[in-house]
């Protein structure tokens, strides 16, 4: 990333499909499970070829999703999913940050996986409870 312009290399062959998969997973109530599985796949060091074979499909399955159904949604709804991502990027910058993972709640940014516990605490402080 170029920190001065906040732009990223154009050649990122997997990012668009993975982020669209993330939106599709979120719409099915499995966004965090998908994020957890895909993040571990990419950054755990368990495989250098995470993007080859059925690694992504298996991570999708471990997240409780049907890999074929998610792939079909990503292929057939690419523009709609991309639009959701664009709105999220705009909202993220309005919250004062860029990059991932980043959550904003009531004007407070929670950046990085090490802040999830603080984010959950803030949600509970506001009376929100976990679903089902």
FENZI-V17248 format. One record per residue. N is the residue number from 1. RES is the residue in one small letter. PHI is phi in whole degrees, -180 to 180 (* if undefined). NEAR is the number of other ideal C-beta (glycine too) atoms within 12 Angstrom. Layout:
N,RES,PHI,NEAR ; N,RES,PHI,NEAR
This chain:
1,x,*,12 ; 2,x,-91,10 ; 3,x,-65,9 ; 4,x,-69,6 ; 5,x,-101,9 ; 6,x,56,13 ; 7,x,-114,11 ; 8,x,-117,16 ; 9,x,-57,10 ; 10,x,-68,9 ; 11,x,-85,8 ; 12,x,-131,14 ; 13,x,-66,10 ; 14,x,-113,20 ; 15,x,-61,20 ; 16,x,-66,22 ; 17,x,-65,25 ; 18,x,-64,32 ; 19,x,-70,28 ; 20,x,-66,32 ; 21,x,-62,40 ; 22,x,-62,39 ; 23,x,-65,32 ; 24,x,-61,35 ; 25,x,-64,36 ; 26,x,-62,24 ; 27,x,-63,21 ; 28,x,-100,21 ; 29,x,78,15 ; 30,x,-125,28 ; 31,x,-60,27 ; 32,x,-70,24 ; 33,x,-64,22 ; 34,x,-64,35 ; 35,x,-57,30 ; 36,x,-61,24 ; 37,x,-68,33 ; 38,x,-69,38 ; 39,x,-61,22 ; 40,x,-62,21 ; 41,x,-60,32 ; 42,x,-75,23 ; 43,x,-108,17 ; 44,x,-75,15 ; 45,x,84,9 ; 46,x,-72,15 ; 47,x,-151,18 ; 48,x,-87,13 ; 49,x,-114,12 ; 50,x,-57,24 ; 51,x,-88,20 ; 52,x,-106,13 ; 53,x,62,13 ; 54,x,-107,18 ; 55,x,-59,25 ; 56,x,-67,31 ; 57,x,-61,24 ; 58,x,-68,20 ; 59,x,-64,34 ; 60,x,-62,34 ; 61,x,-64,24 ; 62,x,-63,22 ; 63,x,-79,31 ; 64,x,89,20 ; 65,x,-118,33 ; 66,x,-88,19 ; 67,x,-57,27 ; 68,x,-67,14 ; 69,x,-68,22 ; 70,x,-65,36 ; 71,x,-61,24 ; 72,x,-63,16 ; 73,x,-62,26 ; 74,x,-64,32 ; 75,x,-72,18 ; 76,x,-88,14 ; 77,x,-123,21 ; 78,x,-56,21 ; 79,x,-65,15 ; 80,x,-63,18 ; 81,x,-64,28 ; 82,x,-61,21 ; 83,x,-60,16 ; 84,x,-64,22 ; 85,x,-63,28 ; 86,x,-60,18 ; 87,x,-62,15 ; 88,x,-63,26 ; 89,x,-65,22 ; 90,x,-62,14 ; 91,x,-62,20 ; 92,x,-64,23 ; 93,x,-66,17 ; 94,x,-62,15 ; 95,x,-79,21 ; 96,x,97,15 ; 97,x,-149,22 ; 98,x,-145,24 ; 99,x,105,19 ; 100,x,-137,25 ; 101,x,-80,26 ; 102,x,-142,25 ; 103,x,-129,29 ; 104,x,-122,23 ; 105,x,-141,22 ; 106,x,51,14 ; 107,x,82,13 ; 108,x,-103,20 ; 109,x,-84,24 ; 110,x,-123,27 ; 111,x,-107,21 ; 112,x,100,16 ; 113,x,-64,20 ; 114,x,-75,10 ; 115,x,-102,20 ; 116,x,-58,20 ; 117,x,-64,13 ; 118,x,-69,19 ; 119,x,-63,26 ; 120,x,-61,18 ; 121,x,-58,15 ; 122,x,-63,21 ; 123,x,-62,20 ; 124,x,-65,14 ; 125,x,-60,14 ; 126,x,-88,13 ; 127,x,87,7 ; 128,x,-81,14 ; 129,x,-125,10 ; 130,x,-64,8 ; 131,x,-76,7 ; 132,x,33,4
